[in-house]
Amino acid sequence: MDERFIPECYRNPVIILGCGNILFGDDGFGPSVVEYILKNYIIPENVSVIDAGTSVREILFNIVLNERRPEKIIIIDAVDTGRQPGEIFELSIDELPDNKIDDFSFHQFPTSNLLKELQQFCNVEVIIVAAQVKNIPEEICPGLSEQLIDAIPGTCGIILKKITNLDYSQDKSIRLK
């Protein structure tokens, strides 16, 4: 694909994608984490922080087609794995819950095959940082549960450590605004 048609932010070495639908309760966790990072931290120019909302498939598809790909993609999303609400954990691509792999309703979470292709054939490190939901309503009901609101700063710490491989409080390129 001609690079002129790929946004520059998709070509940075590190891309952070906050996934989810802010209109459906805890499903808006990924975009909320991205909003918090953008409001509270100064991020290096070579790191893209993107509210992917429900469009992450399209973003990842463009990345796969691009000749210049990131080294690392960090995906932030809310999942239901039966843990304690607000618990933050990493998932491998193979550990994605069945309802997330091909979910076309709220999340538009990328298929496991696309993520595997990025990781195995494109040499992109894929990290999935997930939060255990308390509730994802059946009808429109914006707003995160208290547990997920409380989990946002800790999630940011995990993510910032992943992009610097250091404790973010000691990295001068990433700091509070």
HULIN-V714876 format. One record per run of one state. SS is the DSSP state (@ for helix, = for strand, . for the rest). FROM is the first residue (numbers start at 1). TO is the last residue. Records with the same first field share a line. If there is no record, write none. Layout:
# HULIN-V714876
SS: FROM-TO / FROM-TO
This chain:
# HULIN-V714876
.: 1-2 / 6-7 / 12-13 / 20-23 / 43-46 / 54-55 / 66-71 / 80-87 / 92-92 / 96-97 / 102-111 / 121-124 / 133-140 / 142-145 / 165-167 / 171-174 / 177-177
@: 3-5 / 8-11 / 25-40 / 56-65 / 93-95 / 98-101 / 112-120 / 146-164 / 168-170
=: 14-19 / 24-24 / 41-42 / 47-53 / 72-79 / 88-91 / 125-132 / 141-141 / 175-176
